[in-house]
């Protein structure tokens, strides 16, 4: 099968929902030798991708009748949720692990990876978002319960937003009404940076948007991923119904 830097699920669906998964896989493309020199244990960690996020994205798209676009390369190859001039676009050290395959990546190699992986993903995302004037973008990510030498994170789910809170506010309220959830606003970190995927494809176009961070131990199986997709869909639909402008 020919390698592609992204894939689209439900491309022919016509609803306004567009689900994005920037960190869907830990794949290192064939032209990089399929490896960045890290052991499998590191490549299966959050440093390489967002575990569980792809399954949630697909389940959520199906539950909403929407389209999903998912990256098909590790964030360590080049991070699709960073602007092209972001200093963390191509990481050489992440959460205590040195990335051997990036140690000697110079400006020319960075430019090559942008052209080969990053730009095709964003071009496809832009085209999908532009199909309708009322597109709603929901970005799905996951986070690890604890970074090395850092405190444990108490949240089950975080909703990240920048200045456009129209969809995020009612979604947070719906999640906070669930007695079994600890919900964070812009936790476990403020997730929006100039040039990132939401900034580029939602904020700059005035599109409704939200970014959902799920703790990755809660979405470790196909069943829990499907469960979260089914759980989030009606909350998002109800939140959208409350948006007045």
C-alpha positions in Angstrom: 0.0 0.0 0.0 1.3 3.5 -0.9 2.1 5.6 2.1 0.0 8.8 2.6 0.6 11.4 5.4 -3.1 11.5 6.4 -6.3 9.6 6.0 -9.9 10.8 5.9 -12.9 8.9 7.4 -16.4 9.7 6.2 -15.3 11.9 3.4 -18.7 11.9 1.7 -20.7 12.9 4.8 -22.3 16.4 4.6 -22.8 17.4 8.2 -21.0 20.4 9.6 -18.9 18.4 12.0 -15.2 18.0 11.2 -13.2 15.9 13.6 -9.4 16.3 13.6 -6.8 14.1 15.1 -3.4 15.7 14.7 -1.5 13.0 16.7 -3.3 9.9 15.5 -0.4 7.5 14.9 3.2 6.7 15.9 4.2 5.8 12.3 7.6 6.8 11.0 7.2 7.0 7.2 9.2 4.6 4.9 11.4 7.3 3.5 12.8 7.9 7.0 13.5 4.2 7.3 10.4 3.5 9.5 12.3 4.4 12.6 13.8 7.4 14.5 16.1 5.2 16.5 13.9 5.1 19.5 13.0 1.8 21.3 9.5 0.5 20.9 8.7 1.4 24.5 9.3 5.1 23.7 7.4 4.9 20.4 4.4 3.5 22.2 4.4 6.5 24.6 2.7 9.8 24.4 5.9 11.4 23.1 5.3 9.7 19.7 1.5 10.2 19.4 -1.7 10.5 21.3 -2.7 7.0 22.4 -6.4 6.3 22.0 -7.2 9.6 20.2 -7.6 8.0 16.7 -10.2 5.5 17.9 -12.2 8.2 19.7 -12.0 10.4 16.6 -13.4 7.7 14.4 -16.1 6.8 16.9 -17.1 10.4 17.4 -17.2 11.1 13.6 -19.5 8.1 13.2 -21.8 9.2 16.1 -22.1 12.7 14.7 -22.3 11.6 11.1 -19.3 13.8 10.5 -15.9 13.6 8.7 -12.6 12.9 10.5 -9.1 13.6 9.2 -6.2 11.9 11.0 -2.5 12.4 10.6 -0.5 9.3 9.6 2.9 10.1 11.0 4.4 10.5 14.5 4.5 13.9 16.1 8.3 13.2 16.4 8.7 13.2 12.7 7.2 16.7 12.5 4.4 18.0 14.7 1.2 18.7 12.7 -0.2 20.7 15.6 2.5 23.3 15.4 3.0 26.2 13.1 5.8 26.0 10.6 7.9 28.5 12.5 7.3 27.0 16.0 10.6 26.0 17.7 9.0 22.7 18.9 8.0 21.7 15.4 10.8 19.1 15.2 11.8 17.9 18.6 15.2 16.5 19.5 14.3 15.8 23.2 10.9 15.0 24.6 9.9 14.1 28.2 13.4 12.7 29.0 13.9 10.8 25.7 16.5 11.9 23.1 15.2 11.3 19.5 18.3 10.0 17.6 16.7 10.3 14.2 16.2 14.1 14.8 19.6 14.8 16.2 21.1 15.8 12.9 18.0 17.1 11.2 19.0 20.4 9.7 17.0 23.2 8.0 16.9 21.3 4.7 15.6 18.2 6.4 13.0 20.2 8.3 11.9 21.8 5.0 11.7 18.3 3.4 9.5 17.0 6.2 7.2 20.0 6.0 6.7 19.4 2.3 6.3 15.7 2.6 4.1 15.3 5.6 3.0 18.5 7.4 1.7 20.6 4.4 -0.3 17.7 2.8 -2.1 17.1 6.1 -2.9 20.8 6.5 -3.9 21.3 2.8 -6.4 18.4 3.2 -7.7 19.7 6.5 -8.2 23.2 4.9 -10.1 21.7 1.9 -12.4 19.7 4.2 -13.1 22.7 6.4 -13.9 24.9 3.4 -16.6 22.5 2.1 -19.3 24.3 4.2 -19.6 27.8 5.5 -20.7 26.5 8.9 -18.1 23.9 9.6 -17.5 23.0 13.3 -14.0 21.7 14.1 -13.5 19.4 17.1 -9.9 18.4 17.7 -9.3 15.2 19.6 -6.1 14.7 21.7 -5.0 12.6 24.6 -2.7 13.3 27.5 -0.7 11.1 29.8 -1.6 10.9 33.5 1.9 11.9 34.6 5.0 13.2 32.9 8.4 12.2 34.3 9.3 13.9 37.5 6.0 15.9 37.4 2.9 15.7 39.6 0.0 13.4 38.7 -2.7 15.1 36.7 -6.2 14.8 38.3 -8.3 15.5 35.2 -10.2 12.9 33.2 -10.9 15.4 30.4 -9.8 18.8 29.5 -11.4 21.3 27.1 -9.0 23.7 25.5 -10.0 27.0 23.9 -8.5 30.3 23.0 -10.6 33.5 22.8 -13.5 31.8 21.0 -15.4 30.0 23.8 -18.8 29.7 22.1 -18.7 25.9 21.8 -16.3 25.2 24.6 -18.3 26.9 27.4 -21.5 24.8 27.0 -19.4 21.6 26.5 -17.6 22.2 29.7 -20.9 22.8 31.5 -22.2 19.5 30.2 -19.1 17.6 31.2 -19.0 19.2 34.7 -22.6 17.9 35.2 -21.3 14.4 35.0 -20.6 13.2 38.6 -17.8 10.8 37.6 -15.6 13.3 35.8 -12.9 15.8 36.8 -12.9 18.4 34.1 -10.3 21.0 33.4 -10.6 24.2 31.4 -7.4 24.7 29.4 -5.9 21.8 31.3 -3.5 19.9 31.5 -2.1 22.9 29.7 -3.2 25.9 27.7 -3.3 24.3 24.3 -3.4 27.0 21.8 -0.4 28.5 20.1 -0.1 30.9 17.1 -0.1 28.8 13.9 -1.4 25.6 15.5 -4.1 23.6 13.8 -7.1 25.3 15.6 -5.6 28.7 15.1 -5.0 28.1 11.5 -8.2 26.3 10.5 -10.8 27.6 13.0 -9.9 30.9 14.6 -8.6 32.6 11.5 -11.9 31.7 9.8 -14.3 32.4 12.6 -15.3 28.7 12.7 -16.8 27.2 15.8 -14.3 25.0 17.5 -13.2 23.1 20.6 -10.2 20.9 21.5 -10.8 17.9 23.7 -8.0 16.3 25.7 -8.8 12.8 27.2 -6.5 11.1 29.7 -5.0 8.3 27.7 -5.5 5.5 30.3 -9.2 6.1 30.0 -9.2 5.4 26.2 -6.7 2.5 26.1 -9.1 0.0 24.4 -11.4 -0.1 21.4 -14.3 -0.4 23.8 -13.4 2.7 25.8 -12.6 4.7 22.7 -16.0 3.8 21.2 -17.6 4.6 24.6 -16.1 8.1 24.7 -17.1 8.8 21.2 -20.7 7.9 22.0 -20.6 9.9 25.2 -19.2 13.1 23.7 -21.4 13.2 20.6 -24.7 14.2 22.3 -22.9 16.7 24.5 -21.4 18.3 21.5 -24.7 18.4 19.7 -26.4 20.0 22.8 -23.5 22.5 23.1 -23.9 23.5 19.4 -27.6 24.0 20.0 -26.8 26.6 22.7 -24.5 28.7 20.5 -26.3 31.9 19.6 -23.9 33.7 17.3 
